Amino acid sequence: MKNVSLLALAAALVLVSCKESKTDTATTGAEQTAIEHAENQYTVSTEQSKVNWTAYHAGGLNPRFGTTHTTGTLSVQDNQLVSGSLISEIGSLTTDPASVDPAITDGKTSADLDAHLKSADFFDIEKFPNVTFDITKVEELPADAVSKVEGANKLVSGNLTLKGKTVNVSFPAKVEITETQVSLVSKFTINRQDWGLTYGTEGDPKDWMISQEVDLDLSIVAAK
């Protein structure tokens, strides 16, 4: 049985290496001090903003994707984004039906997946209803940096809190500011296990079959 398990793990690792990346890889570190909001604040529009997520089986197979609703505030000083807070309610998480084929999932639908993701097996929304992101630093993106986001001009860092655990993440973003609006666009990948987001107990084969990588696609619009 141990040999079979090791072979399964080896196969999963080979498949993971085959996944084509369409996002930037976020760098992670210890929790940092969040920056206080500046006076010039913009309110995130839930209707105009979107946070798309994509999760995979091992090797990038059978991707599941969907959205969550986001609220929050972005703050500007001297025409620069300096701080902000985003809140995604996991209760609003919705899996796109196009990503779940009941013919190959024993009849399970996207609604079934939604319920499972919100359960104690994954996000446990009864205890942890929200995912939050609080900006800790905004820097100019180095001129030689390569990003999957066309026009990326900033390196945004912030504390991402998920299931009660906070990890600081940094990722390239395209930030645009006018007198009436702030927009932030980014596409980056995190490792779910950095937040202890696993399926089953440690070493459970069920967890091996799910990629550790989760892609996040942010398009945030905040207005006066």
C-alpha contacts under 8 A as a table, 3 or more apart, distances in Angstrom:
res1	aa1	res2	aa2	distance
1	M	4	V	5.11
1	M	5	S	6.23
2	K	5	S	5.08
2	K	6	L	6.22
3	N	6	L	5.10
3	N	7	L	6.19
4	V	7	L	5.13
4	V	8	A	6.21
5	S	8	A	5.06
5	S	9	L	6.23
5	S	205	P	7.61
6	L	9	L	5.07
6	L	10	A	6.12
7	L	10	A	5.04
7	L	11	A	6.12
8	A	11	A	5.14
8	A	12	A	6.20
9	L	12	A	5.06
9	L	13	L	6.24
9	L	208	W	6.78
10	A	13	L	5.15
10	A	14	V	6.34
11	A	14	V	5.17
11	A	15	L	6.28
12	A	15	L	5.09
12	A	16	V	6.15
12	A	58	A	5.55
12	A	59	G	6.57
12	A	208	W	7.07
12	A	209	M	6.93
13	L	16	V	5.07
13	L	17	S	6.46
13	L	58	A	7.66
13	L	59	G	7.47
14	V	17	S	5.34
14	V	18	C	6.86
14	V	59	G	7.28
15	L	18	C	5.24
15	L	19	K	7.12
15	L	58	A	6.12
15	L	59	G	3.77
15	L	60	G	7.41
16	V	19	K	5.67
16	V	58	A	5.67
16	V	59	G	3.62
16	V	60	G	6.42
16	V	211	S	7.10
17	S	59	G	6.60
18	C	59	G	5.94
18	C	60	G	7.55
19	K	59	G	5.48
19	K	60	G	5.07
20	E	60	G	7.88
21	S	24	D	7.74
22	K	148	K	6.60
23	T	147	S	7.89
23	T	148	K	5.56
23	T	149	V	7.80
23	T	187	K	5.09
23	T	188	F	4.80
23	T	189	T	6.21
23	T	215	D	7.07
24	D	147	S	6.15
24	D	148	K	5.88
24	D	149	V	7.98
24	D	171	F	7.07
24	D	172	P	7.36
24	D	187	K	6.07
24	D	188	F	4.36
24	D	189	T	6.13
25	T	171	F	7.22
25	T	188	F	5.32
25	T	189	T	4.86
25	T	190	I	6.73
26	A	169	V	6.03
26	A	170	S	5.43
26	A	171	F	5.01
26	A	188	F	5.78
26	A	189	T	5.75
26	A	190	I	5.95
27	T	169	V	5.56
27	T	170	S	5.25
27	T	171	F	6.85
28	T	167	V	6.60
28	T	168	N	5.45
28	T	169	V	4.48
28	T	170	S	6.48
29	G	167	V	6.10
29	G	168	N	5.07
29	G	169	V	6.54
30	A	166	T	7.95
30	A	167	V	5.68
30	A	168	N	5.57
31	E	159	N	5.97
31	E	166	T	6.10
31	E	167	V	5.26
31	E	168	N	4.95
32	Q	136	T	6.44
32	Q	158	G	7.57
32	Q	159	N	6.71
32	Q	168	N	6.52
33	T	136	T	6.06
34	A	83	S	7.90
34	A	134	D	5.96
34	A	135	I	5.71
34	A	136	T	4.37
34	A	137	K	7.89
34	A	158	G	7.19
34	A	159	N	7.29
35	I	82	V	7.55
35	I	83	S	5.63
35	I	84	G	7.76
35	I	134	D	7.86
35	I	135	I	6.36
35	I	136	T	5.29
35	I	137	K	7.31
36	E	83	S	6.62
37	H	41	Q	7.43
37	H	74	L	7.72
37	H	75	S	5.71
37	H	82	V	7.83
37	H	83	S	5.65
37	H	84	G	6.51
38	A	41	Q	6.59
38	A	75	S	5.33
38	A	76	V	6.32
38	A	77	Q	6.51
38	A	82	V	7.45
38	A	83	S	7.12
39	E	75	S	7.12
39	E	76	V	7.69
39	E	77	Q	7.81
40	N	75	S	5.62
40	N	76	V	5.37
40	N	77	Q	6.56
41	Q	73	T	6.59
41	Q	74	L	5.79
41	Q	75	S	4.37
41	Q	76	V	6.34
41	Q	224	K	7.15
42	Y	73	T	5.64
42	Y	74	L	5.21
42	Y	75	S	6.10
42	Y	76	V	7.95
42	Y	181	Q	7.02
42	Y	182	V	7.07
42	Y	222	A	5.20
42	Y	223	A	4.87
42	Y	224	K	4.92
43	T	71	T	7.85
43	T	72	G	6.19
43	T	73	T	4.67
43	T	74	L	6.54
43	T	222	A	4.86
43	T	223	A	5.34
43	T	224	K	6.30
44	V	49	S	7.25
44	V	70	T	7.65
44	V	71	T	5.48
44	V	72	G	5.15
44	V	73	T	5.49
44	V	74	L	7.14
44	V	220	I	6.98
44	V	221	V	5.73
44	V	222	A	3.88
44	V	223	A	6.45
45	S	48	Q	5.34
45	S	49	S	5.77
45	S	70	T	7.98
45	S	71	T	6.80
45	S	220	I	7.74
45	S	221	V	5.86
45	S	222	A	5.48
45	S	223	A	6.95
46	T	49	S	5.24
46	T	50	K	7.34
46	T	69	H	6.31
46	T	70	T	5.64
46	T	71	T	5.83
47	E	50	K	7.88
48	Q	220	I	7.43
48	Q	221	V	6.07
49	S	69	H	7.94
49	S	70	T	7.03
49	S	218	L	7.92
49	S	219	S	5.58
49	S	220	I	4.54
49	S	221	V	5.25
49	S	222	A	7.99
50	K	67	T	7.01
50	K	68	T	7.14
50	K	69	H	6.70
50	K	70	T	6.96
50	K	217	D	7.97
50	K	218	L	6.14
50	K	219	S	5.32
50	K	220	I	6.28
51	V	67	T	5.63
51	V	68	T	5.73
51	V	69	H	6.91
51	V	70	T	7.06
51	V	216	L	6.88
51	V	217	D	5.70
51	V	218	L	4.75
51	V	219	S	6.42
51	V	220	I	7.74
52	N	65	F	7.23
52	N	66	G	5.67
52	N	67	T	4.44
52	N	68	T	6.75
52	N	216	L	5.82
52	N	217	D	4.95
52	N	218	L	6.52
53	W	65	F	5.50
53	W	66	G	5.56
53	W	67	T	6.01
53	W	214	V	6.99
53	W	215	D	5.58
53	W	216	L	4.72
53	W	217	D	6.28
54	T	63	P	6.49
54	T	64	R	5.61
54	T	65	F	4.22
54	T	66	G	6.72
54	T	214	V	5.83
54	T	215	D	5.06
54	T	216	L	6.68
55	A	63	P	5.65
55	A	64	R	5.27
55	A	65	F	6.32
55	A	211	S	7.18
55	A	213	E	6.83
55	A	214	V	4.92
55	A	215	D	6.57
56	Y	59	G	7.50
56	Y	60	G	5.04
56	Y	61	L	5.85
56	Y	62	N	6.04
56	Y	63	P	4.36
56	Y	64	R	6.10
56	Y	210	I	6.13
56	Y	211	S	5.38
56	Y	213	E	7.37
56	Y	214	V	7.34
57	H	60	G	5.66
57	H	61	L	5.05
57	H	62	N	5.92
57	H	63	P	6.58
57	H	209	M	5.66
57	H	210	I	4.26
57	H	211	S	5.11
58	A	61	L	6.13
58	A	208	W	7.22
58	A	209	M	5.11
58	A	210	I	5.13
58	A	211	S	4.56
59	G	211	S	6.82
60	G	63	P	6.50
60	G	211	S	6.97
62	N	99	S	7.71
63	P	99	S	6.65
64	R	95	T	7.11
64	R	96	D	7.63
64	R	99	S	5.14
64	R	100	V	6.88
65	F	95	T	5.72
65	F	96	D	5.89
65	F	99	S	6.21
66	G	93	L	7.25
66	G	94	T	5.44
66	G	95	T	4.18
66	G	96	D	4.84
67	T	92	S	7.99
67	T	93	L	5.78
67	T	94	T	5.48
67	T	95	T	6.71
67	T	96	D	7.77
68	T	88	S	6.32
68	T	89	E	6.85
68	T	90	I	6.73
68	T	92	S	5.37
68	T	93	L	4.45
68	T	94	T	6.41
69	H	88	S	5.65
69	H	89	E	6.30
69	H	92	S	5.87
69	H	93	L	7.22
70	T	86	L	6.60
70	T	87	I	5.48
70	T	88	S	4.49
70	T	89	E	6.88
71	T	86	L	5.80
71	T	87	I	5.27
71	T	88	S	6.60
72	G	84	G	7.44
72	G	85	S	5.34
72	G	86	L	4.44
72	G	87	I	5.83
73	T	84	G	5.40
73	T	85	S	5.44
73	T	86	L	6.63
73	T	222	A	7.13
74	L	81	L	7.27
74	L	82	V	7.99
74	L	83	S	6.02
74	L	84	G	4.11
74	L	85	S	6.51
74	L	182	V	7.51
74	L	222	A	6.77
75	S	81	L	6.00
75	S	82	V	5.97
75	S	83	S	5.16
75	S	84	G	5.67
76	V	79	N	5.95
76	V	80	Q	5.29
76	V	81	L	4.55
76	V	82	V	5.57
76	V	83	S	7.12
77	Q	80	Q	5.32
77	Q	81	L	6.55
77	Q	82	V	6.40
79	N	177	I	6.87
80	Q	177	I	7.45
81	L	138	V	6.96
81	L	175	V	7.74
81	L	177	I	7.88
82	V	135	I	7.92
82	V	137	K	7.07
82	V	138	V	6.10
83	S	134	D	7.64
83	S	135	I	5.29
83	S	136	T	6.98
83	S	137	K	7.33
83	S	138	V	7.67
84	G	134	D	5.92
84	G	135	I	5.33
85	S	132	T	7.23
85	S	133	F	5.63
85	S	134	D	4.49
85	S	135	I	6.38
86	L	132	T	5.66
86	L	133	F	5.09
86	L	134	D	6.56
87	I	130	N	6.53
87	I	131	V	5.88
87	I	132	T	4.60
87	I	133	F	6.58
88	S	92	S	7.92
88	S	130	N	5.62
88	S	131	V	5.19
88	S	132	T	6.37
89	E	92	S	5.55
89	E	93	L	7.25
89	E	129	P	6.07
89	E	130	N	4.62
89	E	131	V	6.53
90	I	93	L	5.10
90	I	118	K	7.10
90	I	123	F	7.68
90	I	125	I	6.61
90	I	129	P	5.69
90	I	130	N	5.56
90	I	131	V	6.94
91	G	118	K	7.09
91	G	125	I	6.90
91	G	129	P	6.66
91	G	130	N	8.00
93	L	114	D	6.91
94	T	110	S	7.96
94	T	111	A	7.81
94	T	114	D	6.12
95	T	99	S	7.46
95	T	110	S	5.52
95	T	111	A	7.16
95	T	113	L	7.17
95	T	114	D	6.13
96	D	99	S	5.68
96	D	100	V	7.47
96	D	110	S	6.60
97	P	100	V	5.47
97	P	101	D	7.74
97	P	109	T	7.21
97	P	110	S	5.14
98	A	101	D	7.23
99	S	110	S	7.60
100	V	105	T	7.56
100	V	108	K	7.95
100	V	109	T	6.16
100	V	110	S	5.68
101	D	104	I	5.79
101	D	105	T	6.36
101	D	107	G	7.99
101	D	108	K	7.91
101	D	109	T	7.10
102	P	105	T	4.85
102	P	106	D	6.09
102	P	107	G	4.24
102	P	108	K	5.21
102	P	109	T	5.66
103	A	106	D	6.40
103	A	107	G	6.05
104	I	107	G	7.29
105	T	108	K	5.36
105	T	109	T	7.74
108	K	112	D	5.92
108	K	113	L	7.49
109	T	112	D	5.15
109	T	113	L	6.55
110	S	113	L	5.00
110	S	114	D	6.19
111	A	114	D	4.97
111	A	115	A	6.35
112	D	115	A	5.22
112	D	116	H	6.28
113	L	116	H	5.00
113	L	117	L	6.06
114	D	117	L	5.24
114	D	118	K	6.29
115	A	118	K	5.25
115	A	119	S	6.25
116	H	119	S	5.12
116	H	121	D	6.99
116	H	122	F	7.31
117	L	121	D	7.01
117	L	122	F	5.27
117	L	123	F	6.03
117	L	124	D	7.83
118	K	121	D	7.79
118	K	122	F	6.37
118	K	123	F	5.21
118	K	124	D	5.50
118	K	125	I	5.55
119	S	122	F	5.89
119	S	123	F	6.21
119	S	124	D	4.76
119	S	125	I	6.61
119	S	126	E	7.96
120	A	123	F	6.19
120	A	124	D	3.95
120	A	125	I	7.40
121	D	124	D	6.73
121	D	198	T	7.74
121	D	199	Y	5.89
121	D	200	G	6.73
122	F	197	L	6.21
122	F	198	T	6.59
122	F	199	Y	6.35
123	F	128	F	6.96
123	F	163	K	6.45
123	F	197	L	7.32
124	D	127	K	5.83
124	D	128	F	5.97
124	D	129	P	7.53
124	D	163	K	7.53
125	I	128	F	4.61
125	I	129	P	4.27
125	I	130	N	7.46
126	E	129	P	6.17
127	K	163	K	7.92
128	F	131	V	7.85
128	F	162	L	7.64
128	F	163	K	5.42
128	F	164	G	6.82
130	N	162	L	7.42
131	V	160	L	7.32
131	V	161	T	5.74
131	V	162	L	5.12
131	V	163	K	7.54
132	T	159	N	7.80
132	T	160	L	5.78
132	T	161	T	5.25
132	T	162	L	7.05
133	F	158	G	6.16
133	F	159	N	5.43
133	F	160	L	4.53
133	F	161	T	6.44
134	D	158	G	5.15
134	D	159	N	5.16
134	D	160	L	6.78
135	I	138	V	7.59
135	I	156	V	7.28
135	I	157	S	5.85
135	I	158	G	3.98
135	I	159	N	6.44
136	T	156	V	8.00
136	T	157	S	5.56
136	T	158	G	4.66
136	T	159	N	6.87
137	K	156	V	6.09
137	K	157	S	5.09
137	K	158	G	6.67
138	V	154	K	6.63
138	V	155	L	5.81
138	V	156	V	4.68
138	V	157	S	6.27
139	E	154	K	5.59
139	E	155	L	5.11
139	E	156	V	6.52
140	E	153	N	6.20
140	E	154	K	4.63
140	E	155	L	5.98
141	L	145	A	6.71
141	L	152	A	7.40
141	L	153	N	5.15
141	L	154	K	4.44
141	L	155	L	5.08
141	L	172	P	6.90
142	P	145	A	5.28
147	S	150	E	7.14
147	S	152	A	6.73
147	S	172	P	6.60
148	K	187	K	7.07
149	V	152	A	5.46
149	V	172	P	7.53
149	V	173	A	6.82
149	V	174	K	7.03
149	V	185	V	7.55
149	V	186	S	6.23
149	V	187	K	6.54
150	E	174	K	7.61
151	G	174	K	5.88
152	A	172	P	6.15
152	A	173	A	4.91
152	A	174	K	4.00
152	A	175	V	7.31
152	A	186	S	7.96
153	N	172	P	7.22
153	N	173	A	6.23
153	N	174	K	5.24
153	N	175	V	6.65
154	K	172	P	5.71
154	K	173	A	5.27
154	K	174	K	6.18
154	K	175	V	6.65
155	L	170	S	6.60
155	L	171	F	5.57
155	L	172	P	4.51
155	L	173	A	6.11
156	V	170	S	5.47
156	V	171	F	5.52
156	V	172	P	6.21
156	V	173	A	6.65
157	S	168	N	6.78
157	S	169	V	5.50
157	S	170	S	4.12
157	S	171	F	6.60
158	G	168	N	5.32
158	G	169	V	5.58
158	G	170	S	6.61
159	N	166	T	6.05
159	N	167	V	5.57
159	N	168	N	4.28
159	N	169	V	6.35
160	L	166	T	5.50
160	L	167	V	5.45
160	L	168	N	5.95
160	L	169	V	6.68
161	T	164	G	6.16
161	T	165	K	5.35
161	T	166	T	4.19
161	T	167	V	6.50
162	L	165	K	5.44
162	L	166	T	6.56
162	L	195	W	6.32
163	K	195	W	7.12
163	K	196	G	7.92
163	K	197	L	7.76
165	K	195	W	5.83
165	K	196	G	7.93
166	T	195	W	7.36
167	V	194	D	7.55
167	V	195	W	7.37
171	F	186	S	7.56
171	F	188	F	6.63
172	P	186	S	6.52
173	A	184	L	6.46
173	A	185	V	5.50
173	A	186	S	4.64
173	A	187	K	7.71
174	K	183	S	7.86
174	K	184	L	5.64
174	K	185	V	5.12
174	K	186	S	6.53
175	V	182	V	7.25
175	V	183	S	5.66
175	V	184	L	4.63
175	V	185	V	6.65
176	E	182	V	5.78
176	E	183	S	5.30
176	E	184	L	6.75
177	I	180	T	7.96
177	I	181	Q	5.96
177	I	182	V	4.58
177	I	183	S	6.61
178	T	181	Q	5.20
178	T	182	V	6.39
180	T	223	A	5.61
180	T	224	K	5.32
181	Q	221	V	7.04
181	Q	222	A	5.62
181	Q	223	A	4.38
181	Q	224	K	6.44
182	V	221	V	5.89
182	V	222	A	5.15
182	V	223	A	6.39
183	S	219	S	7.25
183	S	220	I	5.50
183	S	221	V	4.56
183	S	222	A	6.33
184	L	218	L	7.31
184	L	219	S	5.87
184	L	220	I	5.06
184	L	221	V	6.68
185	V	217	D	7.71
185	V	218	L	5.41
185	V	219	S	4.58
185	V	220	I	6.36
186	S	216	L	7.99
186	S	217	D	5.94
186	S	218	L	5.13
186	S	219	S	6.75
187	K	215	D	7.22
187	K	216	L	5.74
187	K	217	D	4.46
187	K	218	L	6.24
188	F	215	D	5.82
188	F	216	L	5.50
188	F	217	D	6.69
189	T	213	E	6.33
189	T	214	V	5.55
189	T	215	D	4.39
189	T	216	L	6.08
190	I	213	E	5.76
190	I	214	V	5.50
190	I	215	D	6.56
190	I	216	L	7.82
191	N	194	D	5.72
191	N	195	W	7.92
191	N	212	Q	5.27
191	N	213	E	4.80
191	N	214	V	6.31
192	R	195	W	5.72
192	R	196	G	6.69
192	R	197	L	5.31
192	R	198	T	7.36
192	R	212	Q	5.57
192	R	213	E	6.33
192	R	214	V	6.55
193	Q	196	G	4.57
193	Q	197	L	5.17
193	Q	198	T	6.32
193	Q	212	Q	6.52
194	D	197	L	7.47
198	T	201	T	7.55
198	T	202	E	7.86
198	T	207	D	6.37
199	Y	204	D	7.57
199	Y	206	K	6.68
199	Y	207	D	5.02
200	G	204	D	5.91
200	G	206	K	7.03
200	G	207	D	6.62
201	T	204	D	5.43
203	G	207	D	7.29
203	G	208	W	7.61
204	D	207	D	5.54
204	D	208	W	6.93
205	P	208	W	5.03
205	P	209	M	6.69
206	K	209	M	5.56
206	K	210	I	7.23
207	D	210	I	5.44
208	W	211	S	7.12
211	S	214	V	7.66
